[in-house]
Amino acid sequence: MVAVSASPRRSAHNRPALIALVIVAALGCLALGWWQWQRFESASGTGQNLGYALQWPLFAGFAVFAYFRFVRLEREAGTADTAEQAPAKPRRTSKPVAPREIPEGLLPERPKAVRDDDPVLAEYNRYLAELHANDIDQHVREAGLRARDTERSAG
């Protein structure tokens, strides 16, 4: 007698809540597409309604596509987990598996922000801040306001 152990992971096809969500989302998108099509055919319909009527079925298709993609990726991850637990057997795949990470050195390095503690630059920045403050004070005086009148009150 051969004992069959149950898999600790549930099959992605056996997820009623996820399947129900995909069905509700797809049917909702199709209903919205039908509604936009009726709006387009009415006397007040515009080309925008036609565009939406064509977009909503695409959204429904994307919900179904995303579900099947999720199932496939979960199945691939499940086979990778069992392959790590089982002894390594040479196997042939008919389709090459795409890498999941970008190899090191493929992309150019991101430029690093220069953190330079240059005293001349710091002095110049203080000078610019002082000029800005003086300019603001001058505009306030020209407007006939006092500096304390320009602050907002809390109450």
Backbone as CSV, one residue per row, in Angstrom:
resi,resn,N_x,N_y,N_z,CA_x,CA_y,CA_z,C_x,C_y,C_z
1,MET,0.846,-1.173,0.000,0.000,0.000,0.000,0.898,1.245,0.000
2,VAL,0.617,2.177,-0.868,1.401,3.396,-1.005,0.675,4.516,-0.287
3,ALA,1.376,5.158,0.607,0.782,6.274,1.351,1.025,7.564,0.586
4,VAL,-0.006,8.309,0.373,0.090,9.584,-0.322,-0.086,10.671,0.721
5,SER,0.924,11.492,0.875,0.824,12.568,1.857,0.239,13.808,1.206
6,ALA,-0.521,14.528,1.958,-1.126,15.757,1.450,-0.075,16.848,1.400
7,SER,-0.161,17.651,0.378,0.773,18.754,0.225,0.475,19.815,1.280
8,PRO,1.518,20.382,1.912,1.255,21.417,2.909,0.704,22.694,2.285
9,ARG,0.981,22.927,1.035,0.479,24.118,0.369,-0.813,23.778,-0.361
10,ARG,-1.752,24.665,-0.311,-3.003,24.449,-1.036,-2.785,24.794,-2.496
11,SER,-3.430,24.081,-3.346,-3.347,24.366,-4.770,-3.990,25.709,-5.048
12,ALA,-3.423,26.438,-5.986,-3.973,27.751,-6.314,-5.340,27.622,-6.973
13,HIS,-5.614,26.468,-7.602,-6.926,26.263,-8.199,-7.981,25.993,-7.139
14,ASN,-7.559,25.671,-5.929,-8.478,25.342,-4.862,-8.585,26.507,-3.871
15,ARG,-8.765,27.671,-4.370,-8.907,28.859,-3.537,-10.230,29.531,-3.899
16,PRO,-11.308,29.138,-3.249,-12.617,29.661,-3.655,-12.741,31.176,-3.489
17,ALA,-12.136,31.758,-2.480,-12.264,33.208,-2.290,-11.563,33.959,-3.419
18,LEU,-10.399,33.492,-3.824,-9.672,34.154,-4.902,-10.404,33.982,-6.229
19,ILE,-10.920,32.785,-6.458,-11.673,32.549,-7.693,-12.926,33.417,-7.714
20,ALA,-13.615,33.513,-6.582,-14.817,34.351,-6.505,-14.466,35.817,-6.749
21,LEU,-13.352,36.267,-6.204,-12.929,37.656,-6.424,-12.676,37.925,-7.905
22,VAL,-12.006,37.007,-8.573,-11.716,37.193,-10.000,-13.009,37.192,-10.799
23,ILE,-13.926,36.304,-10.467,-15.200,36.251,-11.202,-16.005,37.527,-10.983
24,VAL,-16.073,37.992,-9.737,-16.820,39.228,-9.450,-16.171,40.417,-10.153
25,ALA,-14.846,40.489,-10.127,-14.153,41.604,-10.784,-14.389,41.570,-12.291
26,ALA,-14.278,40.388,-12.897,-14.467,40.280,-14.345,-15.911,40.599,-14.732
27,LEU,-16.868,40.071,-13.989,-18.267,40.356,-14.305,-18.596,41.831,-14.077
28,GLY,-18.028,42.415,-13.032,-18.236,43.847,-12.799,-17.684,44.690,-13.929
29,CYS,-16.504,44.346,-14.398,-15.909,45.092,-15.512,-16.742,44.929,-16.778
30,LEU,-17.225,43.718,-17.038,-18.066,43.503,-18.223,-19.385,44.257,-18.104
31,ALA,-19.958,44.309,-16.898,-21.195,45.065,-16.698,-20.960,46.555,-16.929
32,LEU,-19.845,47.065,-16.456,-19.539,48.480,-16.689,-19.303,48.758,-18.176
33,GLY,-18.708,47.802,-18.883,-18.539,47.952,-20.324,-19.886,47.986,-21.042
34,TRP,-20.808,47.120,-20.629,-22.146,47.105,-21.221,-22.871,48.421,-20.940
35,TRP,-22.731,48.918,-19.701,-23.363,50.177,-19.338,-22.822,51.326,-20.189
36,GLN,-21.509,51.369,-20.397,-20.919,52.428,-21.222,-21.353,52.288,-22.685
37,TRP,-21.530,51.054,-23.134,-21.990,50.846,-24.516,-23.414,51.394,-24.678
38,GLN,-24.267,51.157,-23.679,-25.628,51.698,-23.730,-25.607,53.216,-23.684
39,ARG,-24.724,53.784,-22.893,-24.593,55.252,-22.849,-24.137,55.789,-24.196
40,PHE,-23.232,55.051,-24.871,-22.749,55.479,-26.178,-23.876,55.473,-27.204
41,GLU,-24.749,54.464,-27.141,-25.838,54.360,-28.112,-26.993,55.316,-27.807
42,SER,-27.021,55.914,-26.624,-28.097,56.843,-26.296,-27.898,58.154,-27.044
43,ALA,-28.875,59.024,-26.951,-28.822,60.304,-27.654,-27.695,61.192,-27.125
44,SER,-27.339,61.044,-25.862,-26.298,61.893,-25.285,-24.937,61.203,-25.272
45,GLY,-24.808,60.072,-25.947,-23.548,59.323,-25.933,-22.457,60.027,-26.728
46,THR,-21.229,59.858,-26.261,-20.088,60.479,-26.932,-19.035,59.417,-27.241
47,GLY,-17.994,59.851,-27.890,-16.883,58.952,-28.191,-16.172,58.489,-26.936
48,GLN,-16.240,59.299,-25.896,-15.631,58.903,-24.625,-16.327,57.665,-24.066
49,ASN,-17.657,57.609,-24.193,-18.382,56.424,-23.746,-17.977,55.193,-24.545
50,LEU,-17.761,55.369,-25.841,-17.309,54.252,-26.675,-15.934,53.775,-26.220
51,GLY,-15.053,54.707,-25.906,-13.720,54.334,-25.429,-13.799,53.544,-24.133
52,TYR,-14.640,53.993,-23.215,-14.799,53.262,-21.958,-15.443,51.899,-22.195
53,ALA,-16.393,51.838,-23.131,-17.055,50.562,-23.432,-16.054,49.549,-23.962
54,LEU,-15.026,50.006,-24.648,-13.998,49.098,-25.160,-12.922,48.798,-24.110
55,GLN,-12.734,49.702,-23.164,-11.706,49.495,-22.136,-12.129,48.505,-21.061
56,TRP,-13.376,48.545,-20.635,-13.801,47.705,-19.514,-13.629,46.219,-19.784
57,PRO,-13.936,45.704,-20.983,-13.654,44.277,-21.220,-12.156,43.957,-21.149
58,LEU,-11.313,44.900,-21.504,-9.870,44.676,-21.357,-9.489,44.533,-19.886
59,PHE,-10.107,45.332,-19.034,-9.838,45.212,-17.602,-10.292,43.849,-17.073
60,ALA,-11.441,43.375,-17.573,-11.927,42.052,-17.167,-10.940,40.983,-17.606
61,GLY,-10.439,41.095,-18.825,-9.448,40.141,-19.316,-8.175,40.185,-18.498
62,PHE,-7.788,41.372,-18.063,-6.578,41.476,-17.250,-6.756,40.794,-15.904
63,ALA,-7.943,40.897,-15.309,-8.184,40.227,-14.024,-8.031,38.717,-14.173
64,VAL,-8.565,38.166,-15.257,-8.446,36.724,-15.498,-6.996,36.360,-15.789
65,PHE,-6.317,37.174,-16.608,-4.906,36.921,-16.918,-4.057,36.951,-15.650
66,ALA,-4.299,37.937,-14.786,-3.508,38.061,-13.561,-3.717,36.850,-12.668
67,TYR,-4.938,36.323,-12.614,-5.192,35.127,-11.801,-4.393,33.943,-12.333
68,PHE,-4.460,33.707,-13.647,-3.737,32.561,-14.202,-2.220,32.744,-14.086
69,ARG,-1.751,33.961,-14.185,-0.326,34.228,-13.988,0.075,33.924,-12.543
70,PHE,-0.767,34.317,-11.607,-0.520,34.036,-10.194,-0.457,32.532,-9.955
71,VAL,-1.388,31.801,-10.551,-1.411,30.344,-10.390,-0.120,29.743,-10.944
72,ARG,0.297,30.201,-12.104,1.512,29.657,-12.721,2.756,29.968,-11.887
73,LEU,2.866,31.193,-11.412,4.030,31.552,-10.603,4.038,30.788,-9.283
74,GLU,2.860,30.588,-8.685,2.808,29.834,-7.444,3.181,28.372,-7.680
75,ARG,2.749,27.819,-8.817,3.093,26.446,-9.136,4.605,26.310,-9.350
76,GLU,5.207,27.295,-10.047,6.662,27.261,-10.253,7.401,27.376,-8.931
77,ALA,6.914,28.226,-8.035,7.550,28.366,-6.724,7.385,27.091,-5.919
78,GLY,6.245,26.411,-6.056,6.017,25.157,-5.354,6.927,24.056,-5.857
79,THR,7.164,24.003,-7.157,8.074,22.984,-7.689,9.504,23.293,-7.288
80,ALA,9.838,24.571,-7.138,11.192,24.925,-6.693,11.389,24.507,-5.239
81,ASP,10.337,24.650,-4.408,10.430,24.242,-3.005,10.596,22.737,-2.894
82,THR,9.831,21.968,-3.664,9.946,20.513,-3.598,11.256,20.040,-4.196
83,ALA,11.787,20.775,-5.161,13.072,20.395,-5.748,14.201,20.568,-4.740
84,GLU,14.077,21.567,-3.852,15.100,21.767,-2.826,15.038,20.664,-1.773
85,GLN,13.834,20.157,-1.489,13.684,19.128,-0.473,14.070,17.751,-1.009
86,ALA,13.753,17.480,-2.254,14.035,16.170,-2.833,15.484,16.118,-3.313
87,PRO,16.060,14.911,-3.422,17.400,14.821,-3.970,17.411,15.303,-5.420
88,ALA,18.530,15.875,-5.778,18.640,16.472,-7.103,18.635,15.389,-8.170
89,LYS,17.722,15.545,-9.121,17.645,14.635,-10.260,17.826,15.479,-11.512
90,PRO,18.620,15.007,-12.421,18.724,15.781,-13.656,17.408,15.693,-14.425
91,ARG,16.903,16.818,-14.807,15.665,16.812,-15.574,15.803,17.780,-16.734
92,ARG,15.090,17.495,-17.742,15.132,18.338,-18.927,13.854,19.154,-18.984
93,THR,14.010,20.399,-19.271,12.848,21.255,-19.443,12.747,21.627,-20.901
94,SER,11.546,21.644,-21.398,11.354,21.982,-22.798,11.450,23.489,-23.014
95,LYS,11.201,24.257,-21.956,11.230,25.703,-22.080,12.247,26.257,-21.088
96,PRO,13.182,27.091,-21.542,14.150,27.647,-20.591,13.460,28.583,-19.615
97,VAL,13.912,28.521,-18.380,13.342,29.346,-17.331,14.061,30.692,-17.337
98,ALA,13.283,31.755,-17.369,13.849,33.102,-17.388,14.409,33.428,-16.009
99,PRO,15.498,34.187,-15.947,16.047,34.556,-14.631,15.076,35.472,-13.900
100,ARG,15.062,35.354,-12.581,14.179,36.155,-11.755,14.861,37.406,-11.224
101,GLU,16.179,37.509,-11.379,16.922,38.672,-10.905,17.750,39.239,-12.037
102,ILE,18.045,40.505,-11.930,18.942,41.132,-12.901,20.361,40.785,-12.485
103,PRO,21.144,40.221,-13.377,22.517,39.859,-13.018,23.336,41.089,-12.630
104,GLU,24.251,40.890,-11.709,25.121,41.968,-11.233,25.981,42.470,-12.387
105,GLY,26.087,43.781,-12.524,26.942,44.370,-13.541,26.259,44.559,-14.885
106,LEU,24.995,44.154,-15.017,24.297,44.301,-16.289,23.900,45.749,-16.529
107,LEU,23.407,46.392,-15.492,22.983,47.784,-15.597,24.107,48.705,-15.138
108,PRO,24.138,49.928,-15.642,25.162,50.861,-15.156,24.897,51.225,-13.703
109,GLU,25.954,51.556,-13.002,25.834,51.931,-11.592,25.103,53.253,-11.474
110,ARG,24.302,53.375,-10.413,23.618,54.631,-10.155,24.622,55.651,-9.632
111,PRO,24.487,56.888,-10.054,25.408,57.897,-9.527,25.126,58.153,-8.054
112,LYS,26.164,58.315,-7.301,26.054,58.586,-5.868,26.051,60.106,-5.656
113,ALA,25.234,60.543,-4.714,25.210,61.953,-4.364,26.496,62.290,-3.624
114,VAL,27.106,63.373,-4.029,28.368,63.766,-3.418,28.078,64.464,-2.099
115,ARG,28.621,63.924,-1.026,28.489,64.527,0.291,29.825,65.171,0.632
116,ASP,29.939,66.401,0.221,31.198,67.093,0.420,31.004,68.147,1.495
117,ASP,31.816,68.123,2.512,31.762,69.113,3.574,32.718,70.248,3.242
118,ASP,32.391,70.937,2.179,33.211,72.041,1.710,32.841,73.294,2.488
119,PRO,33.771,73.872,3.261,33.436,75.067,4.049,33.097,76.274,3.177
120,VAL,33.705,76.386,2.014,33.418,77.516,1.128,31.983,77.412,0.613
121,LEU,31.576,76.203,0.248,30.219,75.995,-0.233,29.207,76.261,0.880
122,ALA,29.488,75.830,2.088,28.585,76.067,3.210,28.447,77.569,3.477
123,GLU,29.549,78.309,3.413,29.502,79.759,3.617,28.687,80.437,2.521
124,TYR,28.844,79.974,1.263,28.095,80.536,0.146,26.595,80.266,0.320
125,ASN,26.228,79.079,0.770,24.821,78.760,1.001,24.232,79.617,2.115
126,ARG,25.002,79.879,3.183,24.531,80.770,4.243,24.318,82.190,3.696
127,TYR,25.229,82.630,2.835,25.122,83.951,2.225,23.849,84.041,1.371
128,LEU,23.569,83.001,0.578,22.359,83.009,-0.247,21.102,83.008,0.614
129,ALA,21.105,82.258,1.705,19.953,82.241,2.604,19.728,83.609,3.231
130,GLU,20.801,84.300,3.592,20.676,85.645,4.167,20.129,86.629,3.142
131,LEU,20.602,86.538,1.896,20.078,87.401,0.835,18.581,87.159,0.624
132,HIS,18.199,85.908,0.653,16.781,85.566,0.466,15.938,86.140,1.603
133,ALA,16.402,86.005,2.824,15.668,86.537,3.976,15.544,88.042,3.878
134,ASN,16.623,88.734,3.479,16.573,90.186,3.327,15.597,90.586,2.226
135,ASP,15.558,89.805,1.144,14.653,90.099,0.038,13.202,89.957,0.486
136,ILE,12.912,88.930,1.255,11.549,88.730,1.767,11.172,89.884,2.692
137,ASP,12.082,90.297,3.581,11.802,91.420,4.487,11.525,92.699,3.704
138,GLN,12.266,92.932,2.642,12.067,94.133,1.831,10.681,94.114,1.181
139,HIS,10.264,92.952,0.648,8.937,92.852,0.034,7.840,93.071,1.073
140,VAL,8.034,92.599,2.272,7.042,92.775,3.325,6.932,94.255,3.686
141,ARG,8.078,94.935,3.795,8.059,96.371,4.117,7.416,97.179,2.994
142,GLU,7.689,96.817,1.723,7.100,97.544,0.598,5.588,97.353,0.545
143,ALA,5.115,96.228,1.023,3.678,95.970,1.031,2.996,96.684,2.190
144,GLY,3.782,97.330,3.071,3.206,98.067,4.185,2.812,97.170,5.340
145,LEU,3.389,96.011,5.411,3.092,95.088,6.494,4.255,95.055,7.463
146,ARG,3.939,94.601,8.661,5.011,94.345,9.604,5.298,92.856,9.549
147,ALA,6.456,92.443,9.964,6.844,91.040,9.884,5.915,90.157,10.704
148,ARG,5.420,90.682,11.837,4.552,89.854,12.671,3.167,89.745,12.073
149,ASP,2.752,90.668,11.166,1.448,90.595,10.518,1.411,89.511,9.456
150,THR,2.559,89.098,8.972,2.584,88.104,7.900,2.477,86.687,8.423
151,GLU,2.649,86.509,9.719,2.530,85.170,10.281,1.071,84.839,10.477
152,ARG,0.746,83.578,10.283,-0.643,83.153,10.469,-0.904,82.927,11.949
153,SER,-2.093,83.304,12.348,-2.454,83.051,13.740,-3.054,81.656,13.865
154,ALA,-2.924,81.089,15.029,-3.407,79.725,15.257,-4.896,79.701,15.533
155,GLY,-5.517,80.801,15.731,-6.898,80.733,16.133,-7.743,81.638,15.402
